[in-house]
């Protein structure tokens, strides 16, 4: 690859494209697996137009589908600054050392200083006893993120009074339908910790999982608690200057064994969602071999690199100029993905969290 090509790969402008606002899905389809699916094979010059229900026909017996079993928390809380009454919107992102202390995103009229006390559940926000928290300070390398210590259990409060953390491009308030539809069917309540859904998994339902099993396709689980930083646009000029927000991941002994067995048998590993892919790649570390473990990852997979563990990816359509669009370019090639997205726009595919899907084979 020439120096010019490498420079282009590192330019954020190379990952921007025009998207008509009408294609941004505001609500999910009535049936999870009814979404369209653009299929881009490694050896094919042009995409195919299929549906998510066609996924089993694209796979072979012995292939392994890896899903993310994290559970989305109703992580958006509305409150105010104690004493001043200034409105505050808080998004729980991840635990920070103990259950009562979290990294959070805060949206307020004025940036909160360390020691600022927040109150939730008072006044017009909710009619219940006040729930307090104190801002400890900003997270140095995560813009907009603060360490917040709660006087109680923030997860318990969020489950009772929080809002489904729909992304900002869904231009409506959350409702009862989002409680179930912004959660995958394999979400494990014991693994609550995501402030955004692993959206590719939203297309899976019992019928699709049954069809995969009947095909002889195996399923494994990883956990990556999705933070909002994954979806933030890159603000600089170069990808290499972008710093990812940290996200907790874990891979079990069983999943590590299933991946190794699949590889030894010459079968394929298919990640459902960029979060599953990132969990597998994080667990592989420098060796390239998936191992059981857990930790925090800031992995930013981008061209000219490509995934080492997975052979294909099921994913939604992503934001222009985002780290996730850069990731799918690392999977299938930047020029090919630009052409595929142009074809999807022309065919009026639905974009983003509640939108349609892609099946991308890895180009190595």
VOGU-3710 file (C-alpha; in Angstrom, 3 decimals, decimal comma):
1> xxxxxxxxxx> 0,000/0,000/0,000  1,355/3,437/-0,929  1,952/6,276/1,514  -0,857/8,199/-0,227  -3,330/5,338/0,406  -2,300/5,133/4,040  -2,808/8,887/4,412  -6,270/8,630/2,884  -7,152/5,786/5,251  -6,241/8,025/8,183
11> xxxxxxxxxx> -8,332/11,010/7,064  -11,703/11,345/8,790  -12,999/12,981/5,601  -12,508/9,637/3,824  -15,282/8,137/5,983  -17,925/10,812/5,498  -20,876/10,501/3,145  -24,210/12,179/2,554  -27,211/10,463/4,115  -30,799/11,610/3,515
21> xxxxxxxxxx> -32,499/12,207/6,858  -35,549/10,257/5,674  -33,500/7,030/5,835  -32,806/7,302/9,580  -35,111/4,706/11,171  -37,195/6,158/13,983  -38,908/2,929/15,035  -38,182/-0,782/14,620  -40,123/-3,022/12,266  -42,941/-5,093/13,759
31> xxxxxxxxxx> -40,830/-8,266/13,439  -37,180/-8,314/14,433  -35,908/-10,558/11,629  -37,959/-8,898/8,871  -35,298/-6,244/8,173  -33,488/-6,098/4,880  -29,857/-7,202/4,768  -27,205/-6,063/2,330  -24,750/-8,912/1,697  -21,189/-8,098/0,641
41> xxxxxxxxxx> -19,108/-11,181/-0,066  -15,327/-10,974/-0,098  -15,061/-12,252/-3,666  -18,049/-10,389/-5,121  -17,728/-6,920/-6,682  -21,292/-5,853/-5,864  -23,666/-6,392/-2,936  -26,720/-8,646/-2,853  -30,047/-7,533/-1,423  -31,458/-10,070/1,018
51> xxxxxxxxxx> -33,288/-10,138/4,370  -32,087/-11,029/7,855  -34,134/-14,223/7,637  -31,749/-15,333/4,871  -28,801/-15,424/7,271  -28,909/-19,228/7,845  -28,588/-19,836/4,091  -25,350/-17,799/4,067  -23,744/-19,993/6,723  -22,592/-23,612/6,879
61> xxxxxxxxxx> -22,866/-26,326/9,496  -20,075/-25,876/12,004  -19,878/-22,099/11,617  -20,001/-20,156/14,887  -22,181/-17,075/15,462  -21,005/-14,933/18,379  -23,527/-12,594/20,037  -23,224/-9,947/22,747  -25,374/-10,812/25,779  -25,067/-7,454/27,542
71> xxxxxxxxxx> -28,284/-5,928/28,869  -29,204/-2,297/28,211  -29,870/-0,234/31,327  -32,584/2,471/31,260  -29,555/4,653/31,753  -30,870/8,159/31,011  -31,742/10,038/34,207  -33,203/13,535/34,495  -32,525/15,672/37,545  -31,157/18,990/38,703
81> xxxxxxxxxx> -28,256/20,592/40,522  -29,031/20,685/44,213  -29,428/24,251/45,412  -29,565/25,963/41,993  -32,236/23,875/40,280  -30,277/23,810/37,012  -31,518/20,947/34,881  -29,220/17,965/34,368  -29,396/14,994/32,022  -27,173/12,083/33,081
91> xxxxxxxxxx> -26,305/8,912/31,230  -24,867/5,978/33,192  -21,900/4,592/31,237  -20,011/2,074/33,400  -19,173/1,213/36,982  -16,036/2,830/38,331  -14,531/0,625/40,980  -17,681/0,054/43,046  -21,431/-0,207/42,549  -22,233/3,310/43,764
101> xxxxxxxxxx> -19,617/5,084/41,625  -20,042/5,349/37,858  -18,547/7,051/34,855  -21,396/9,126/33,408  -22,047/11,559/30,603  -23,534/14,793/31,894  -25,480/17,365/29,942  -26,122/20,614/31,820  -26,360/24,323/31,063  -22,988/24,782/32,754
111> xxxxxxxxxx> -20,364/22,073/33,107  -20,492/20,640/36,634  -17,518/21,225/38,881  -16,112/18,615/41,261  -18,262/18,578/44,377  -21,461/19,543/42,548  -24,378/17,741/44,142  -27,089/16,370/41,883  -30,589/15,355/42,856  -32,958/13,078/41,006
121> xxxxxxxxxx> -36,618/12,392/41,710  -37,680/15,780/42,984  -39,970/18,514/41,750  -41,480/17,915/38,337  -39,042/15,103/37,526  -40,581/12,358/39,733  -42,782/12,218/42,805  -40,573/10,125/45,094  -37,913/10,626/47,719  -34,833/12,442/46,499
131> xxxxxxxxxx> -31,906/10,407/45,136  -28,581/12,219/45,411  -25,205/12,031/43,711  -21,975/14,034/43,783  -19,713/14,809/40,833  -16,194/13,648/41,666  -14,480/15,079/38,593  -14,008/14,702/34,830  -12,479/11,689/33,101  -9,355/13,136/31,535
141> xxxxxxxxxx> -9,362/11,281/28,222  -13,120/10,929/27,679  -14,700/14,280/26,719  -18,010/14,881/28,472  -17,510/12,014/30,927  -17,453/12,490/34,718  -16,983/10,204/37,692  -20,149/10,418/39,803  -20,715/8,889/43,237  -24,335/8,040/44,082
151> xxxxxxxxxx> -25,893/7,893/47,543  -27,570/4,572/46,845  -27,857/2,066/44,006  -27,943/3,876/40,643  -28,888/0,703/38,745  -31,874/0,107/40,993  -32,975/3,723/40,605  -32,505/3,587/36,831  -34,541/0,408/36,523  -37,410/2,093/38,363
161> xxxxxxxxxx> -37,253/5,613/36,959  -34,703/5,769/34,119  -35,397/6,187/30,426  -34,364/3,932/27,543  -31,176/5,587/26,208  -32,256/6,025/22,597  -29,509/7,665/20,517  -29,922/11,344/19,600  -30,685/10,655/15,928  -33,969/9,056/17,005
171> xxxxxxxxxx> -35,939/12,260/17,274  -38,561/11,251/19,811  -38,913/10,375/23,467  -38,632/6,737/24,490  -41,856/4,821/25,092  -43,005/1,442/26,406  -42,249/-0,259/23,090  -38,582/0,653/23,372  -38,279/-1,172/26,701  -38,378/-4,493/24,857
181> xxxxxxxxxx> -37,308/-3,557/21,332  -34,118/-1,723/22,370  -33,010/-4,958/24,054  -31,805/-8,131/22,337  -33,506/-11,478/22,909  -30,263/-12,880/24,342  -29,669/-10,021/26,799  -28,733/-11,367/30,235  -30,274/-9,304/33,034  -27,349/-10,313/35,247
191> xxxxxxxxxx> -25,062/-8,535/32,756  -26,741/-5,138/32,844  -24,317/-2,379/31,949  -24,914/-0,974/28,468  -26,054/2,570/27,803  -26,642/1,749/24,132  -27,899/-1,406/22,455  -25,676/-3,799/20,491  -27,956/-3,021/17,582  -27,124/-5,850/15,166
201> xxxxxxxxxx> -28,491/-8,240/17,790  -31,858/-6,481/17,677  -32,604/-8,352/14,410  -32,485/-11,778/16,073  -35,587/-13,575/17,339  -36,445/-17,108/18,438  -37,348/-18,189/14,897  -34,018/-17,013/13,458  -32,030/-18,627/16,270  -33,962/-21,859/15,685
211> xxxxxxxxxx> -33,220/-21,745/11,955  -29,511/-21,280/12,652  -29,516/-24,246/15,018  -31,340/-26,388/12,457  -28,663/-25,443/9,922  -25,985/-26,785/12,276  -24,654/-23,328/13,117  -23,368/-22,961/16,672  -23,870/-19,932/18,900  -21,560/-18,452/21,529
221> xxxxxxxxxx> -21,782/-15,418/23,787  -19,441/-12,628/24,750  -20,168/-9,550/26,835  -19,238/-6,002/25,952  -21,058/-3,235/27,788  -21,740/-0,693/25,079  -20,989/2,934/25,921  -22,131/5,996/23,993  -18,542/6,802/23,048  -18,661/4,007/20,460
231> xxxxxxxxxx> -21,133/6,017/18,395  -19,592/9,484/18,691  -18,394/11,105/15,455  -14,681/11,741/15,137  -14,015/15,460/15,541  -10,394/15,718/14,417  -8,918/15,387/10,965  -7,178/12,032/11,467  -8,364/8,684/12,790  -5,028/8,102/14,494
241> xxxxxxxxxx> -5,712/11,087/16,779  -9,073/9,761/17,984  -9,248/8,282/21,488  -11,981/5,721/22,092  -13,976/5,683/25,333  -13,267/2,578/27,419  -15,802/-0,273/27,418  -15,838/-3,355/29,700  -15,677/-6,771/28,012  -15,527/-10,421/29,039
251> xxxxxxxxxx> -15,084/-13,722/27,207  -15,816/-17,048/28,907  -13,766/-20,235/28,784  -16,584/-21,898/26,827  -16,630/-19,185/24,152  -12,840/-19,216/23,837  -12,969/-22,992/23,362  -15,761/-22,787/20,774  -13,836/-20,199/18,756  -10,677/-22,322/18,847
261> xxxxxxxxxx> -12,588/-25,477/17,862  -14,285/-23,640/14,988  -10,974/-22,344/13,682  -9,342/-25,767/13,913  -12,221/-27,284/11,947  -11,761/-24,746/9,160  -15,162/-23,169/9,783  -16,045/-19,499/10,098  -16,561/-17,229/13,099  -19,317/-14,656/12,524
271> xxxxxxxxxx> -19,618/-11,710/14,904  -23,085/-10,308/15,460  -22,337/-6,628/15,843  -19,221/-4,528/16,101  -19,317/-4,992/19,882  -18,985/-8,780/19,608  -16,143/-8,293/17,136  -14,359/-5,870/19,459  -14,745/-8,210/22,444  -13,194/-11,081/20,483
281> xxxxxxxxxx> -10,387/-8,918/19,139  -9,689/-7,476/22,607  -9,508/-10,952/24,125  -7,115/-12,118/21,396  -4,556/-9,460/22,325  -1,144/-9,668/20,696  -1,345/-13,436/20,166  -4,382/-13,356/17,876  -5,831/-16,312/19,791  -9,065/-15,775/21,703
291> xxxxxxxxxx> -8,576/-16,416/25,423  -10,974/-16,223/28,330  -10,684/-13,033/30,300  -12,126/-9,617/31,015  -11,035/-6,008/30,971  -11,558/-2,585/29,453  -10,989/-2,002/25,758  -10,369/1,119/23,726  -9,797/-0,913/20,573  -10,270/1,159/17,427
301> xxxxxxxxxx> -10,161/-1,185/14,440  -9,626/0,811/11,263  -7,937/0,523/7,848  -5,450/-0,647/6,866  -5,831/-3,238/9,654  -8,418/-6,022/9,416  -9,966/-8,386/12,004  -7,855/-11,374/13,012  -10,521/-13,493/14,700  -13,770/-13,150/12,781
311> xxxxxxxxxx> -14,499/-14,130/9,196  -17,746/-12,208/8,762  -19,755/-9,530/10,524  -23,478/-8,878/10,865  -23,952/-5,185/11,576  -26,275/-2,241/11,041  -25,585/0,819/8,897  -23,480/3,395/10,721  -23,035/7,139/11,059  -20,929/9,055/8,520
321> xxxxxxxxxx> -17,521/9,900/9,939  -17,898/7,476/12,848  -15,494/4,943/14,312  -18,030/2,226/13,458  -18,039/3,096/9,772  -14,233/3,011/9,897  -14,496/-0,428/11,523  -16,662/-1,868/8,730  -14,197/-0,412/6,233  -11,487/-2,416/8,019
331> xxxxxxxxxx> -13,679/-5,502/7,571  -14,587/-5,180/3,900  -12,433/-2,409/2,426  -13,012/1,333/2,367  -13,807/1,693/-1,342  -16,092/-1,349/-1,304  -17,963/-0,102/1,755  -18,401/3,359/0,237  -19,930/1,730/-2,863  -22,084/-0,601/-0,759
341> xxxxxxxxxx> -23,447/2,291/1,335  -24,190/4,239/-1,846  -26,146/1,235/-3,146  -28,003/0,981/0,174  -28,941/4,662/0,055  -30,154/4,336/-3,520  -32,259/1,306/-2,486  -33,669/3,197/0,546  -32,299/0,933/3,257  -33,120/2,051/6,799
351> xxxxxxxxxx> -30,114/3,325/8,768  -28,806/3,193/12,344  -30,045/1,521/15,510  -33,564/0,552/14,399  -32,575/0,176/10,765  -31,550/-2,609/8,406  -28,487/-4,872/8,471  -25,378/-5,844/6,518  -23,601/-9,190/6,241  -19,949/-8,453/5,492
361> xxxx> -17,298/-11,062/4,750  -13,819/-10,065/5,891  -11,377/-9,103/3,137  -7,821/-10,009/4,103
//
